[in-house]
Amino acid sequence: MKKAAFIGTGNMGSALVRAACRALGAENVAVSNRTPSKAEELARETGCQAFGSNRAAAESAEYVFLCVKPKLIRGVAEELADLLPGRAVVSVAAGVLLNDLQGWVGEDVPVLRIMPNTPCAIGVGMTALSGGKTAREKHFTDVEMILSATGRVERLEEGLIDAFSAVAGCGPAFLYPYIEALADGGVAAGLPRNKALRYAAQTTLGAASMVLETGAHPGKLKDDVCSPGGSTIAGVAELERHGLRAAAIDAVLAAWKKNGQLGK
């Protein structure tokens, strides 16, 4: 039996399949899609096995990842329900609660929920993992292992998933305009566009890595760069004057409130 089957091979499903193939070996991964040619194309790329139906893929694996759109997940879950005893189900659908998933697949089937972000596609993502009442420690550790090549995976109570998504799921889209703006500033100061963009992106990556690797508070790391009367503190003062912090906080809160509405 294969370790993991992925039902749905859209952008996120495909990213998770590629990561699972790296973590488990492609021979332990199965895929299916409502457009079979897409699953077959991904299988040719990764070496995993494509199945012609969702049921065949699910039947082949211990862990069944439902990577379909939220509006489709109930139908897919109910289609597979009779096959799922003895397997675990992992939902990737935003706004779909574990209790709902449990009701669709049966009370004895272990259910889990993950919320990955787009950088998972290149192995530097952030994923939240929650489990239902039937999930046991083995299920958590197995899913963490399957997703280990996506980046960081952290267990989180389901009630905080919307807040997590507002920071980690939406956050890349908040950061890309900032990176672009840094590059624009560099161009305004005379740098060629391609160099300015590369410098801005690498600097953002480096700053984020400093927070993660050192464990230091971002405020301290900022202070370490700001010399008295220097150019950095002058730039920081402009960011404060234009409300960078308030804008970032408001963006996360707006996304969090919207997440709550989408889940109803």
Backbone bond lengths (Angstrom), bond angles and torsions (degrees), N, CA, C in turn:
res aa  C-N    CA-C-N  psi(-1)  N-CA   C-N-CA  omega(-1)  CA-C   N-CA-C  phi
1 M - - - 1.465 - - 1.521 109.98 -
2 K 1.321 116.90 136.61 1.459 121.41 178.77 1.525 109.70 -72.81
3 K 1.305 115.74 154.71 1.460 119.66 -177.62 1.514 111.84 -73.48
4 A 1.340 118.34 -41.90 1.463 120.59 -172.93 1.518 111.26 -141.03
5 A 1.335 115.15 137.84 1.460 121.97 171.85 1.514 108.25 -119.27
6 F 1.315 116.53 137.61 1.458 122.31 -179.59 1.520 108.51 -115.86
7 I 1.333 114.84 115.90 1.454 121.88 179.37 1.523 106.97 -95.62
8 G 1.313 116.56 108.55 1.464 121.32 -175.22 1.514 110.44 107.20
9 T 1.330 116.09 124.05 1.469 120.61 -176.59 1.526 110.44 -127.44
10 G 1.333 115.86 45.69 1.455 120.18 170.62 1.516 110.24 -73.35
11 N 1.314 117.05 -161.92 1.472 120.15 -176.26 1.525 112.18 -58.52
12 M 1.337 116.88 -50.75 1.456 118.95 -177.91 1.521 111.34 -73.00
13 G 1.335 117.27 -41.79 1.452 119.16 178.14 1.518 111.83 -58.98
14 S 1.321 116.93 -43.11 1.463 120.94 179.33 1.523 111.61 -64.36
15 A 1.333 116.75 -39.63 1.460 120.28 177.84 1.518 111.00 -62.20
16 L 1.334 116.65 -41.19 1.467 120.19 179.49 1.523 110.95 -69.23
17 V 1.318 117.52 -36.63 1.465 120.67 177.18 1.525 110.37 -61.78
18 R 1.315 116.62 -46.40 1.470 119.55 -179.34 1.522 110.67 -61.02
19 A 1.335 116.32 -41.55 1.464 120.02 178.95 1.521 110.96 -66.31
20 A 1.326 117.35 -42.11 1.462 120.46 179.65 1.522 111.12 -63.92
21 C 1.330 117.29 -37.17 1.461 120.16 177.36 1.524 111.00 -63.37
22 R 1.339 116.73 -36.89 1.464 119.96 177.17 1.531 111.10 -69.07
23 A 1.329 116.46 -38.51 1.469 120.21 -175.39 1.518 112.58 -79.16
24 L 1.327 117.38 -38.70 1.464 121.68 -171.75 1.519 113.67 -103.74
25 G 1.329 116.37 -22.79 1.453 121.45 -164.84 1.512 108.62 94.43
26 A 1.325 116.51 133.87 1.460 120.81 -173.66 1.522 112.74 -59.91
27 E 1.326 116.88 -27.41 1.467 119.47 -178.34 1.525 112.36 -66.89
28 N 1.315 117.34 -13.48 1.465 121.77 -179.28 1.521 113.24 -102.47
29 V 1.329 116.73 13.31 1.461 121.38 -175.86 1.531 109.94 -125.48
30 A 1.336 115.36 134.65 1.460 122.29 176.80 1.517 109.33 -121.38
31 V 1.338 116.87 151.55 1.464 121.06 179.03 1.526 109.91 -138.80
32 S 1.324 114.53 153.20 1.464 120.94 169.73 1.515 108.23 -149.00
33 N 1.307 115.48 159.16 1.456 121.02 179.47 1.523 108.26 -152.52
34 R 1.330 116.53 152.67 1.464 118.23 -179.82 1.526 111.29 -66.30
35 T 1.339 116.48 -21.20 1.458 121.21 168.16 1.526 106.69 -105.05
36 P 1.325 118.57 95.48 1.470 120.97 -171.66 1.522 114.54 -53.64
37 S 1.321 117.67 -31.88 1.470 119.35 -177.74 1.523 111.80 -62.48
38 K 1.331 117.36 -31.07 1.463 119.89 178.41 1.516 111.11 -68.48
39 A 1.331 116.79 -41.18 1.460 120.02 176.40 1.526 110.70 -64.74
40 E 1.324 116.41 -40.04 1.460 120.21 -179.79 1.527 111.38 -65.43
41 E 1.331 116.44 -38.23 1.466 120.17 178.35 1.526 110.84 -64.54
42 L 1.336 116.85 -42.66 1.461 120.49 178.45 1.525 110.82 -66.15
43 A 1.313 116.80 -37.89 1.468 120.19 177.66 1.521 111.42 -63.43
44 R 1.334 116.71 -40.64 1.477 119.21 177.42 1.520 111.02 -63.20
45 E 1.326 115.71 -37.67 1.468 119.63 -179.18 1.523 112.10 -68.51
46 T 1.327 116.76 -42.90 1.465 120.87 -169.95 1.521 114.35 -99.77
47 G 1.338 116.93 -22.62 1.461 120.05 -175.96 1.511 114.11 92.08
48 C 1.332 117.81 0.61 1.461 120.15 176.31 1.522 109.36 -77.26
49 Q 1.337 116.95 -179.01 1.460 120.57 -177.45 1.515 111.01 -106.84
50 A 1.308 116.72 129.85 1.463 122.06 175.65 1.522 109.27 -95.79
51 F 1.330 115.34 139.38 1.457 122.00 177.24 1.521 109.04 -114.18
52 G 1.316 115.57 150.39 1.446 120.48 -176.55 1.507 114.80 -78.41
53 S 1.341 117.30 -9.83 1.463 120.64 179.05 1.516 109.73 -144.26
54 N 1.338 115.17 155.19 1.461 120.00 176.91 1.527 111.26 -61.77
55 R 1.313 116.37 -38.59 1.460 120.01 -178.02 1.529 111.40 -64.80
56 A 1.299 116.84 -41.53 1.464 119.34 179.40 1.519 110.95 -65.34
57 A 1.324 116.99 -41.09 1.466 120.13 178.82 1.524 110.33 -64.54
58 A 1.333 117.04 -46.88 1.468 120.65 -178.15 1.516 111.23 -62.97
59 E 1.317 116.82 -39.52 1.461 121.18 -177.69 1.517 112.00 -65.59
60 S 1.341 116.29 -20.65 1.466 120.22 -174.90 1.526 113.33 -86.52
61 A 1.356 118.43 -6.60 1.471 119.35 -166.70 1.526 113.24 -131.12
62 E 1.331 114.28 160.11 1.466 121.56 175.33 1.528 111.78 -80.40
63 Y 1.331 116.46 -37.97 1.460 122.25 -177.95 1.522 108.86 -118.91
64 V 1.323 115.73 127.14 1.455 121.66 -177.24 1.523 108.13 -112.62
65 F 1.317 116.45 112.63 1.458 122.69 -179.69 1.534 108.36 -94.96
66 L 1.327 115.29 121.31 1.458 120.83 178.81 1.519 108.01 -95.03
67 C 1.325 116.08 101.97 1.465 122.60 -174.75 1.521 110.72 -108.84
68 V 1.316 116.21 36.82 1.462 120.93 -179.75 1.519 109.50 -99.95
69 K 1.324 116.49 168.06 1.462 121.33 -179.71 1.534 110.00 -64.38
70 P 1.345 116.13 149.18 1.469 119.11 -178.38 1.516 114.23 -52.21
71 K 1.317 117.75 -35.84 1.463 119.94 -177.42 1.528 112.24 -71.79
72 L 1.333 116.89 -15.05 1.461 121.35 -178.24 1.522 113.34 -102.90
73 I 1.323 117.70 -13.21 1.458 119.03 -166.43 1.525 112.44 -67.53
74 R 1.323 117.66 -36.38 1.468 118.06 -179.28 1.523 111.04 -61.32
75 G 1.317 116.62 -45.82 1.459 119.57 179.97 1.516 112.34 -60.70
76 V 1.333 116.71 -41.96 1.464 120.36 179.81 1.528 110.38 -67.25
77 A 1.337 117.19 -43.49 1.456 120.82 -179.84 1.521 111.46 -61.62
78 E 1.325 116.62 -43.96 1.465 119.85 -179.22 1.527 111.24 -69.60
79 E 1.331 116.59 -32.05 1.469 120.59 176.12 1.523 111.41 -61.90
80 L 1.325 116.36 -35.51 1.462 121.41 -174.28 1.521 113.52 -95.59
81 A 1.326 118.20 -8.00 1.460 122.38 -166.90 1.522 113.51 -52.00
82 D 1.323 117.84 -41.96 1.464 119.28 -175.81 1.523 112.65 -70.48
83 L 1.336 117.44 -16.57 1.468 121.49 179.00 1.519 112.94 -90.35
84 L 1.330 117.66 -12.97 1.459 120.53 -164.74 1.525 116.27 -84.56
85 P 1.316 121.83 -21.87 1.469 118.85 175.45 1.529 110.76 -53.39
86 G 1.333 115.99 132.03 1.459 121.32 -175.55 1.509 113.46 90.52
87 R 1.333 116.81 -4.48 1.456 122.45 177.03 1.527 109.15 -121.55
88 A 1.321 116.46 168.20 1.465 121.65 174.17 1.520 108.35 -116.33
89 V 1.333 115.86 148.17 1.457 121.90 -178.43 1.521 109.20 -115.68
90 V 1.321 116.27 135.32 1.464 122.82 179.55 1.519 108.16 -123.50
91 S 1.336 116.37 121.04 1.463 121.41 -179.91 1.521 110.76 -96.04
92 V 1.326 115.62 139.33 1.459 121.90 174.75 1.540 109.80 -111.07
93 A 1.322 117.29 7.20 1.464 121.80 -172.79 1.526 111.51 -82.80
94 A 1.312 116.36 124.19 1.467 121.28 177.65 1.525 109.77 -67.59
95 G 1.331 116.08 138.54 1.446 121.38 174.37 1.516 115.27 80.93
96 V 1.326 118.29 -1.91 1.466 121.51 179.54 1.522 108.00 -97.71
97 L 1.342 116.22 116.04 1.457 121.54 -174.33 1.524 111.63 -78.44
98 L 1.324 115.14 153.01 1.458 120.96 179.61 1.526 111.84 -60.42
99 N 1.332 117.82 -38.63 1.468 120.20 179.35 1.524 111.60 -62.17
100 D 1.344 116.25 -38.30 1.466 119.42 177.33 1.521 110.58 -65.94
101 L 1.316 116.30 -46.30 1.464 120.67 179.23 1.526 110.36 -59.95
102 Q 1.327 116.14 -41.95 1.463 120.13 179.49 1.524 111.13 -59.31
103 G 1.312 115.97 -42.69 1.455 119.51 179.48 1.514 113.49 -63.99
104 W 1.327 117.33 -32.27 1.461 121.14 -178.15 1.523 112.84 -77.30
105 V 1.354 116.60 -33.57 1.470 119.03 -173.94 1.526 113.15 -100.04
106 G 1.324 117.24 -14.71 1.463 120.10 -179.50 1.510 111.87 114.07
107 E 1.318 115.16 146.88 1.466 121.10 -172.63 1.515 114.18 -69.01
108 D 1.316 118.69 -19.02 1.465 120.96 -176.88 1.525 113.78 -96.26
109 V 1.323 116.96 -2.03 1.465 120.38 -177.23 1.531 109.55 -91.53
110 P 1.330 118.76 124.13 1.463 120.36 176.20 1.529 110.58 -62.58
111 V 1.326 117.29 129.15 1.461 121.35 179.68 1.520 109.89 -122.90
112 L 1.324 115.76 140.47 1.451 123.52 176.85 1.517 108.49 -135.27
113 R 1.309 114.65 164.66 1.461 120.64 -178.07 1.518 108.48 -137.48
114 I 1.323 116.75 133.42 1.460 119.96 176.08 1.525 109.73 -122.54
115 M 1.318 115.11 151.94 1.466 121.44 174.92 1.526 107.27 -131.19
116 P 1.338 117.68 93.04 1.459 120.95 178.75 1.522 111.21 -88.52
117 N 1.327 116.66 163.92 1.465 119.32 172.40 1.528 109.86 -115.69
118 T 1.317 117.21 170.58 1.462 120.05 -171.01 1.532 114.69 -64.33
119 P 1.351 121.26 -30.08 1.459 118.36 176.91 1.530 114.26 -63.92
120 C 1.353 117.32 -7.76 1.468 119.70 172.32 1.517 111.02 -57.33
121 A 1.328 116.47 -27.00 1.464 120.91 -177.80 1.520 112.28 -62.31
122 I 1.340 117.79 -25.54 1.468 120.19 179.89 1.524 111.69 -116.42
123 G 1.339 116.81 16.52 1.463 120.69 172.70 1.506 115.84 82.46
124 V 1.330 118.46 13.89 1.467 120.99 178.33 1.527 109.98 -127.49
125 G 1.320 115.31 35.61 1.455 120.32 -177.63 1.513 113.15 -86.72
126 M 1.334 113.82 178.78 1.458 122.90 175.78 1.524 106.97 -132.39
127 T 1.320 116.39 121.76 1.461 122.01 -176.48 1.513 109.91 -125.51
128 A 1.332 116.30 134.00 1.465 122.42 172.37 1.520 108.66 -95.38
129 L 1.322 116.33 144.01 1.462 122.80 -178.06 1.518 109.47 -131.02
130 S 1.333 116.47 123.61 1.462 122.55 176.16 1.522 108.80 -125.85
131 G 1.319 115.90 155.17 1.455 120.09 179.82 1.512 111.94 -129.96
132 G 1.322 116.06 150.05 1.449 121.77 176.67 1.520 111.51 -82.66
133 K 1.324 115.64 -176.19 1.463 120.97 -174.46 1.522 112.29 -66.18
134 T 1.322 117.72 -20.41 1.458 120.86 -179.37 1.527 113.00 -92.25
135 A 1.321 117.58 -8.00 1.473 120.98 -178.44 1.518 110.66 -77.76
136 R 1.314 116.05 136.61 1.457 122.57 179.56 1.530 109.72 -114.18
137 E 1.329 116.34 171.96 1.463 121.13 -177.43 1.521 111.53 -55.54
138 K 1.321 117.28 -39.85 1.472 120.66 179.14 1.522 110.73 -58.14
139 H 1.320 117.15 -39.44 1.466 119.77 -178.46 1.532 110.77 -66.88
140 F 1.332 116.01 -41.08 1.467 119.38 177.44 1.522 110.72 -62.32
141 T 1.329 117.08 -48.35 1.466 119.67 -176.16 1.528 111.32 -67.44
142 D 1.324 117.35 -35.76 1.462 119.52 177.83 1.526 111.09 -65.80
143 V 1.335 117.33 -44.27 1.464 119.68 179.58 1.526 110.25 -65.15
144 E 1.326 117.45 -39.14 1.472 120.33 176.28 1.524 110.74 -59.99
145 M 1.326 116.22 -39.21 1.466 119.92 179.03 1.523 111.07 -68.85
146 I 1.323 117.53 -42.79 1.460 121.20 179.33 1.528 111.05 -60.68
147 L 1.342 115.95 -36.09 1.462 121.38 -177.07 1.522 113.31 -95.30
148 S 1.309 117.81 7.35 1.467 120.48 -171.73 1.521 112.91 -60.83
149 A 1.325 118.06 -27.20 1.468 120.41 -179.48 1.525 112.98 -85.11
150 T 1.346 117.79 3.06 1.464 119.58 178.01 1.517 112.59 -87.41
151 G 1.324 117.74 -15.96 1.463 121.75 -174.28 1.519 109.98 127.41
152 R 1.316 117.07 -136.66 1.467 121.73 -179.54 1.523 110.31 -88.16
153 V 1.340 115.30 136.23 1.461 122.15 175.43 1.526 107.00 -124.60
154 E 1.315 116.44 126.58 1.465 120.18 -176.91 1.514 110.91 -130.81
155 R 1.324 116.02 133.46 1.458 120.74 177.55 1.527 109.68 -72.75
156 L 1.319 114.90 140.41 1.461 120.16 -175.80 1.516 108.46 -151.37
157 E 1.317 116.87 138.13 1.459 119.31 176.90 1.521 109.96 -64.20
158 E 1.313 114.99 145.30 1.461 119.35 -171.61 1.522 112.50 -60.21
159 G 1.316 117.85 -32.01 1.454 120.45 -178.89 1.517 114.00 -62.63
160 L 1.341 117.51 -15.45 1.463 121.52 179.30 1.525 113.25 -102.86
161 I 1.332 116.65 3.30 1.466 119.72 -177.02 1.528 111.41 -61.96
162 D 1.336 117.47 -41.10 1.472 119.31 -179.20 1.523 110.97 -63.07
163 A 1.341 117.03 -39.57 1.460 120.31 177.53 1.525 110.83 -67.28
164 F 1.324 115.92 -41.40 1.469 120.16 176.39 1.520 110.70 -57.88
165 S 1.337 115.64 -47.05 1.458 120.08 -178.00 1.519 111.78 -62.14
166 A 1.341 116.48 -35.98 1.462 119.96 179.74 1.522 111.71 -64.71
167 V 1.339 116.54 -31.75 1.470 120.57 179.32 1.526 111.02 -88.80
168 A 1.342 116.59 -56.09 1.466 120.40 -171.58 1.523 113.06 -88.24
169 G 1.327 117.27 -36.97 1.452 119.60 -178.90 1.518 112.26 -75.46
170 C 1.332 115.85 -46.67 1.469 120.98 179.90 1.528 111.71 -84.93
171 G 1.317 116.96 -24.39 1.457 121.96 -172.59 1.517 115.99 -52.06
172 P 1.362 119.29 -42.04 1.463 117.77 177.91 1.524 113.00 -55.10
173 A 1.337 116.46 -38.97 1.471 118.95 179.50 1.521 112.01 -69.05
174 F 1.343 117.85 -24.15 1.461 120.65 174.81 1.527 110.79 -77.03
175 L 1.332 116.23 -31.00 1.464 120.64 -176.09 1.529 112.96 -82.74
176 Y 1.337 116.89 -31.84 1.463 118.24 -178.15 1.537 112.63 -60.40
177 P 1.342 119.64 -44.57 1.467 118.09 176.55 1.531 112.55 -62.62
178 Y 1.352 116.23 -31.97 1.468 118.93 178.31 1.527 110.38 -67.27
179 I 1.339 115.93 -43.67 1.467 119.28 177.14 1.524 110.24 -60.95
180 E 1.333 115.74 -43.03 1.468 119.75 178.19 1.524 111.06 -61.89
181 A 1.341 116.39 -40.03 1.463 120.41 -179.74 1.527 111.21 -66.78
182 L 1.337 117.47 -40.53 1.463 119.55 175.09 1.531 110.31 -58.06
183 A 1.338 114.97 -44.48 1.468 118.80 179.13 1.525 111.13 -63.88
184 D 1.338 117.11 -39.97 1.460 120.15 177.57 1.527 110.93 -59.16
185 G 1.331 115.03 -40.79 1.457 118.61 177.33 1.517 111.49 -62.11
186 G 1.333 115.25 -40.92 1.458 118.93 177.45 1.515 112.31 -62.84
187 V 1.338 116.63 -40.26 1.466 120.39 177.42 1.523 110.06 -64.25
188 A 1.331 116.29 -41.48 1.466 119.75 178.26 1.521 111.38 -61.44
189 A 1.357 115.86 -29.79 1.455 120.32 179.39 1.527 112.56 -86.87
190 G 1.353 117.33 -2.53 1.449 119.98 173.82 1.514 116.61 115.95
191 L 1.333 118.84 -2.14 1.465 120.28 -179.81 1.529 110.80 -76.59
192 P 1.332 118.16 146.21 1.469 120.37 170.66 1.533 109.66 -62.20
193 R 1.338 116.36 146.20 1.461 121.32 -174.91 1.523 112.66 -55.02
194 N 1.334 118.48 -48.97 1.464 120.09 -175.62 1.523 111.50 -64.25
195 K 1.321 117.27 -36.80 1.461 119.89 178.46 1.531 110.93 -70.95
196 A 1.308 116.89 -42.52 1.466 119.98 -179.51 1.522 111.00 -61.08
197 L 1.331 116.68 -40.75 1.464 119.97 -179.69 1.525 110.80 -67.81
198 R 1.314 116.95 -41.27 1.460 120.02 178.30 1.523 111.02 -64.25
199 Y 1.316 117.53 -43.20 1.461 120.77 179.44 1.535 110.85 -63.69
200 A 1.324 116.76 -41.41 1.460 120.26 -179.00 1.527 111.28 -66.20
201 A 1.333 116.63 -43.70 1.463 120.22 -178.94 1.523 111.49 -67.48
202 Q 1.330 117.33 -44.14 1.462 120.07 -179.75 1.522 110.64 -65.88
203 T 1.315 117.46 -37.23 1.463 120.61 179.34 1.522 110.67 -66.89
204 T 1.330 117.63 -39.14 1.458 120.88 176.59 1.523 110.64 -63.86
205 L 1.328 116.49 -43.56 1.457 121.36 176.96 1.523 110.78 -60.64
206 G 1.316 116.70 -45.41 1.462 120.42 -179.43 1.512 112.87 -63.89
207 A 1.332 116.91 -42.07 1.459 120.52 179.56 1.525 110.87 -63.97
208 A 1.336 116.83 -42.97 1.461 120.15 177.77 1.525 111.01 -63.13
209 S 1.322 116.50 -40.52 1.466 119.98 179.20 1.521 111.37 -64.52
210 M 1.323 117.68 -35.69 1.462 120.57 177.19 1.529 111.26 -61.30
211 V 1.335 116.91 -41.61 1.466 120.29 178.13 1.525 110.44 -62.14
212 L 1.339 116.57 -45.80 1.459 120.58 -176.47 1.520 112.55 -72.07
213 E 1.314 116.99 -41.69 1.463 120.27 -173.54 1.517 113.16 -79.34
214 T 1.326 117.67 -35.50 1.465 119.57 -177.91 1.519 112.72 -91.14
215 G 1.318 117.49 -25.14 1.460 120.44 -175.22 1.511 113.13 74.55
216 A 1.322 117.27 5.08 1.466 120.96 -178.63 1.530 109.97 -75.32
217 H 1.339 115.72 151.14 1.457 120.88 177.86 1.534 108.75 -67.36
218 P 1.338 117.53 138.84 1.464 118.84 179.44 1.523 113.69 -55.52
219 G 1.333 116.88 -32.27 1.460 119.41 178.53 1.518 111.78 -62.80
220 K 1.335 116.83 -40.34 1.466 119.68 177.74 1.520 111.16 -66.54
221 L 1.327 116.21 -43.00 1.462 119.32 179.86 1.526 110.70 -62.57
222 K 1.328 116.39 -37.28 1.465 120.60 175.64 1.527 110.05 -63.33
223 D 1.324 116.37 -45.89 1.470 120.05 -179.68 1.527 111.73 -61.22
224 D 1.341 116.60 -34.35 1.468 120.33 -179.43 1.526 112.25 -63.46
225 V 1.340 117.20 -25.51 1.461 120.88 -178.92 1.526 111.95 -90.01
226 C 1.327 116.67 -20.59 1.465 121.12 -172.16 1.538 111.18 -90.95
227 S 1.315 116.29 102.84 1.463 120.63 174.40 1.527 109.55 -80.02
228 P 1.333 117.89 147.71 1.467 120.27 178.71 1.530 111.33 -57.05
229 G 1.325 115.57 127.18 1.451 120.24 178.16 1.506 115.06 69.66
230 G 1.344 117.09 14.56 1.459 120.24 -173.86 1.519 114.03 -93.48
231 S 1.337 114.11 -177.11 1.466 120.08 -176.94 1.525 111.91 -72.08
232 T 1.341 117.59 -33.56 1.464 119.55 -177.20 1.515 111.66 -66.38
233 I 1.343 117.49 -45.76 1.458 118.96 -179.76 1.530 111.21 -66.23
234 A 1.325 116.30 -28.89 1.465 119.24 175.76 1.530 110.22 -65.35
235 G 1.327 116.08 -41.50 1.455 119.83 177.26 1.514 112.39 -68.11
236 V 1.336 117.14 -40.47 1.467 121.20 177.55 1.528 110.20 -60.52
237 A 1.306 116.29 -41.53 1.467 120.13 179.10 1.528 111.18 -60.47
238 E 1.337 117.44 -36.66 1.464 120.13 177.50 1.534 111.08 -67.81
239 L 1.332 116.58 -40.52 1.465 119.35 176.54 1.525 110.95 -60.47
240 E 1.316 116.66 -42.80 1.466 120.57 178.40 1.527 110.60 -64.96
241 R 1.320 116.73 -41.20 1.459 120.29 -178.47 1.526 111.49 -62.07
242 H 1.338 115.97 -33.11 1.461 120.22 -178.74 1.538 113.38 -93.62
243 G 1.337 116.86 3.98 1.462 120.23 171.21 1.515 115.65 78.29
244 L 1.338 117.56 37.03 1.464 119.71 -179.87 1.524 111.73 -57.07
245 R 1.310 117.29 -48.65 1.469 120.15 -177.02 1.524 111.43 -61.89
246 A 1.322 116.32 -47.51 1.462 120.06 -179.09 1.519 111.14 -61.70
247 A 1.327 116.49 -40.03 1.463 119.82 179.55 1.527 111.17 -63.83
248 A 1.341 116.98 -41.06 1.465 120.63 179.80 1.527 110.99 -65.87
249 I 1.328 116.21 -43.95 1.467 120.18 178.59 1.523 110.32 -61.80
250 D 1.324 116.12 -45.46 1.467 120.07 -179.06 1.531 111.33 -64.10
251 A 1.331 117.41 -35.70 1.467 120.55 178.49 1.525 110.84 -63.89
252 V 1.322 116.98 -44.51 1.473 120.80 179.39 1.524 110.59 -64.67
253 L 1.316 117.29 -43.55 1.460 119.90 -179.59 1.520 112.03 -66.17
254 A 1.331 117.37 -37.85 1.463 120.39 177.02 1.522 110.49 -63.28
255 A 1.333 117.10 -42.90 1.464 121.03 178.86 1.525 110.82 -66.24
256 W 1.319 116.75 -39.75 1.475 121.31 178.85 1.531 111.37 -62.19
257 K 1.318 116.39 -44.51 1.465 119.62 178.80 1.523 110.86 -64.23
258 K 1.321 117.15 -40.16 1.465 120.69 178.39 1.506 110.80 -65.09
259 N 1.323 117.60 -39.58 1.468 120.58 177.33 1.523 111.19 -57.71
260 G 1.330 115.94 -41.43 1.448 120.33 178.45 1.512 112.88 -61.98
261 Q 1.319 116.49 -36.38 1.461 120.61 178.17 1.530 111.64 -71.92
262 L 1.347 116.57 -37.07 1.455 119.68 -179.18 1.521 112.04 -67.01
263 G 1.322 116.51 -27.99 1.464 120.24 -177.81 1.510 113.70 -79.38
264 K 1.337 118.51 -4.65 1.465 120.75 -176.70 1.535 110.55 -95.17
